[in-house]
Amino acid sequence: MRRSERDPTTRTALDTANATFLAVIGFGLLVGISTQLENVRLQAPWAVDPYDAVASFAMLFVPIVAGLTWVRCARWRQASAYPSFAVVEIIRGCVISLSAIAVTDAAYLVAVAQRGFPTDAPLRAELLGLLGLSMITVVAASMLVVPAWSSQRRSGMSEKPLNGEQDALEDVAELLRTAPATPAVLRGPFVRMAGLLVALAGSDAGPRRHPWLFVATVSCAAGVAMAASEFVHEGLPPNGGVGVLVVALFGAIVTISGLIGYALVGRYLHLVRSPQHD
């Protein structure tokens, strides 16, 4: 649907989301290149704690929030006017994503001011350029997001219960149902996946009844996967005991991070609704 065919509130929400996605891309380039490429990481003054800890948490946090915000934008893509609760959730996702990126950029600036670059660092200009790109995209996106968020708060829209809302599970399921399947053979699996997701959400063991356990389980699985990725990248540990310790550390760190993230923004972003509303 063309932008001109949407109502003003929906256009504002989509504009803020698009600007935020550009900021997320800039952030991804900054942390991805400066932390994942070993020869570049050695030159980055923010490659040590506490600066690296801030970035590590943001790297786990920002993609999830930004991905959820994209899902919610795509979920209502055929509507000329998004429901008010969807607009609120999209703006909230943008605010949180930009806040996390801004904190990371600030930490990186502090690292540059306090530690500086190695005297023989040949990629100093490139790293500063990536940091500058991230900061510029954050500032540009904030110029759209902050007025939209403030307008919501002044109108009381973001303070009211989101009546009729759908949580993140339903957003993902509906997106799967309506996604254009190319090739067409994927259409059936998408619909079945949507049905399984809805069934899981409403089950006695589902995330709506046990959200903390669900978050902990998913986070722990992600931590184990990260440990496995580290083994592939760095090689297997010298013995089984060290391997178990590494897996346990990754699992515990990511689980704790996931629980903290859910405690901070889970309800605010309406990730899972209460079973009483089913």
C-alpha positions in Angstrom: 0.0 0.0 0.0 1.3 3.5 -0.9 2.3 5.8 1.9 -0.1 8.5 0.8 -3.0 6.1 1.2 -2.4 5.6 5.0 -3.7 7.8 7.7 -1.3 10.4 9.4 -0.8 8.4 12.6 0.1 5.3 10.7 2.4 7.2 8.4 4.2 8.6 11.5 4.6 5.1 13.0 6.0 3.7 9.8 8.4 6.6 9.3 9.7 6.2 12.9 10.1 2.5 12.3 12.0 2.9 9.1 14.3 5.5 10.6 14.9 3.1 13.6 15.7 0.2 11.3 18.4 2.3 9.6 19.8 3.1 13.0 19.8 -0.6 13.8 21.7 -1.3 10.6 24.3 1.3 11.5 24.6 -0.2 15.0 25.0 -3.7 13.6 27.8 -2.5 11.3 29.6 -0.8 14.2 29.5 -3.7 16.7 29.6 -6.4 14.1 32.8 -5.2 12.4 34.5 -3.9 15.5 33.9 -6.9 17.7 33.7 -9.9 15.3 36.7 -9.3 13.1 39.7 -10.1 15.2 42.2 -7.8 13.6 39.8 -4.9 13.9 38.8 -5.7 17.5 42.4 -5.4 18.6 42.3 -1.7 17.5 39.0 -0.8 19.1 39.3 1.0 22.5 35.9 -0.3 23.4 36.8 -4.0 23.1 37.3 -4.3 26.9 34.9 -4.2 29.8 32.8 -2.4 30.9 32.3 -1.0 27.3 32.2 -4.4 25.7 29.7 -5.6 28.3 27.4 -2.8 27.4 27.7 -3.7 23.7 27.2 -7.4 24.4 23.9 -6.8 26.1 22.8 -4.5 23.4 23.7 -7.0 20.7 21.4 -9.5 22.3 18.7 -6.9 23.1 18.4 -4.7 20.0 17.9 -7.3 17.3 15.0 -8.9 19.3 13.2 -5.7 19.9 13.8 -4.4 16.4 12.7 -7.7 14.9 9.5 -7.7 16.9 8.9 -4.1 15.8 9.4 -5.1 12.2 6.9 -8.0 12.6 4.3 -5.7 14.0 4.8 -3.3 11.1 4.5 -6.1 8.6 1.6 -7.7 10.4 -0.7 -4.8 9.6 0.9 -3.9 6.2 -2.4 -4.2 4.3 -4.2 -1.8 6.6 -4.6 1.9 5.7 -4.9 2.7 9.4 -3.1 0.6 12.0 -5.0 -0.1 15.2 -4.1 2.3 18.0 -2.5 -0.5 20.1 -0.3 -1.5 17.2 0.9 2.1 16.8 1.7 2.3 20.5 3.7 -1.0 20.4 5.7 0.1 17.3 6.6 3.5 18.8 7.6 1.8 22.0 9.8 -0.7 20.2 11.5 2.2 18.4 12.1 4.1 21.6 13.7 1.1 23.3 15.9 0.1 20.4 17.2 3.7 20.0 17.8 4.0 23.7 19.9 0.8 23.8 21.9 1.9 20.7 22.4 5.4 22.2 23.7 4.0 25.5 26.2 1.8 23.5 27.4 4.7 21.4 27.9 6.8 24.5 29.9 4.0 26.1 32.1 3.8 23.0 32.6 7.5 23.0 33.7 7.3 26.7 36.1 4.5 25.7 37.7 6.6 22.9 38.1 9.6 25.3 39.5 7.5 28.2 41.6 4.9 26.4 42.2 6.2 22.9 43.3 4.2 19.9 46.6 2.3 19.7 49.3 4.5 18.3 49.8 2.3 15.3 46.1 1.5 14.6 45.6 1.8 10.8 41.9 1.5 11.0 41.3 4.4 13.4 39.4 6.5 10.8 37.3 3.5 9.8 36.2 2.8 13.3 35.5 6.4 14.1 33.5 6.5 10.9 31.4 3.5 11.9 30.8 5.1 15.3 29.9 8.4 13.7 27.4 6.6 11.3 25.7 4.9 14.2 25.4 8.2 16.1 24.1 10.1 13.1 21.4 7.5 12.4 20.4 7.4 16.0 20.0 11.2 16.2 18.1 11.3 12.9 15.7 8.6 14.0 15.3 10.2 17.4 14.1 13.4 15.7 11.1 11.4 14.5 10.6 9.0 17.4 10.7 11.4 20.3 7.9 13.7 19.0 5.8 10.7 18.2 6.3 9.2 21.6 5.7 12.5 23.4 2.5 12.9 21.4 1.3 9.5 22.5 2.0 10.4 26.2 0.3 13.8 25.9 -2.8 12.1 24.4 -2.7 9.4 27.1 -2.7 6.7 24.3 0.3 4.9 25.7 -1.0 5.0 29.3 -4.3 3.3 28.5 -4.8 -0.4 28.5 -4.3 -1.7 25.0 -7.8 -2.9 24.5 -8.3 -5.5 21.8 -4.5 -5.8 21.4 -2.7 -8.9 20.1 0.6 -9.9 21.8 3.8 -10.7 20.0 2.9 -14.4 19.6 -0.3 -13.6 17.7 1.6 -11.0 15.6 4.1 -13.6 14.5 1.4 -16.2 13.9 -0.7 -13.8 11.8 2.4 -12.7 9.8 3.1 -16.3 9.0 -0.5 -16.8 7.8 -0.5 -13.8 5.5 3.1 -13.9 4.4 3.5 -14.1 0.6 5.0 -17.5 0.1 7.6 -17.8 -2.7 7.8 -20.5 -3.7 4.2 -21.4 -3.2 5.2 -24.8 -1.6 6.1 -22.8 1.6 2.5 -21.6 2.0 1.4 -24.8 3.8 4.3 -25.0 6.2 3.9 -21.3 7.1 0.2 -21.8 8.0 1.0 -25.0 10.0 3.7 -23.1 11.9 1.2 -20.3 12.7 -1.2 -22.9 14.0 1.4 -24.6 16.2 2.5 -21.2 17.6 -1.1 -20.3 18.6 -1.6 -23.7 20.1 1.6 -23.4 22.1 0.7 -19.9 23.3 -2.7 -21.2 24.6 -1.5 -24.4 26.1 -1.0 -25.0 29.9 2.7 -25.2 29.4 2.8 -22.2 27.0 4.5 -18.8 27.5 1.3 -17.0 28.5 1.0 -19.1 31.6 4.7 -19.4 32.4 6.4 -16.4 30.7 9.4 -16.4 33.0 10.1 -20.1 32.5 9.6 -19.7 28.7 12.1 -16.7 28.6 14.6 -18.6 30.7 14.3 -21.7 28.5 14.7 -19.8 25.2 17.5 -17.7 26.6 19.4 -20.7 27.9 19.0 -22.4 24.5 20.4 -19.3 22.8 23.3 -19.3 25.2 24.1 -23.0 24.4 23.9 -22.2 20.7 26.4 -19.3 21.2 28.7 -21.6 23.0 28.5 -24.1 20.1 29.2 -21.2 17.7 32.3 -20.2 19.8 33.6 -23.8 19.6 33.2 -23.7 15.8 35.0 -20.4 15.6 37.7 -20.9 18.1 38.0 -24.7 18.1 37.0 -27.4 20.7 38.1 -27.0 24.3 41.0 -29.0 25.6 38.8 -31.4 27.6 35.2 -32.1 28.4 35.2 -30.4 31.7 36.3 -27.1 30.2 33.6 -27.5 27.5 30.9 -28.0 30.1 32.1 -25.0 32.0 32.0 -22.8 28.8 28.5 -24.0 27.9 27.3 -23.4 31.5 28.8 -19.9 31.5 27.3 -18.9 28.1 23.9 -20.4 29.1 23.9 -18.6 32.5 24.9 -15.2 31.1 22.4 -15.3 28.3 19.7 -16.6 30.5 20.2 -13.8 33.1 20.4 -11.3 30.3 17.1 -12.5 28.8 15.4 -12.4 32.2 16.6 -8.9 32.9 15.5 -7.8 29.5 12.1 -9.3 30.0 11.7 -7.7 33.4 12.6 -4.3 32.0 10.6 -4.2 28.8 8.5 -7.4 28.5 5.2 -5.9 29.7 6.0 -2.5 28.2 6.3 -4.1 24.7 3.3 -6.5 25.4 5.3 -9.6 24.5 2.9 -12.0 26.1 -0.6 -11.2 27.3 -2.2 -12.6 30.4 -4.0 -15.9 30.0 -7.1 -14.3 31.6 -7.6 -12.4 28.3 -7.6 -15.5 26.1 
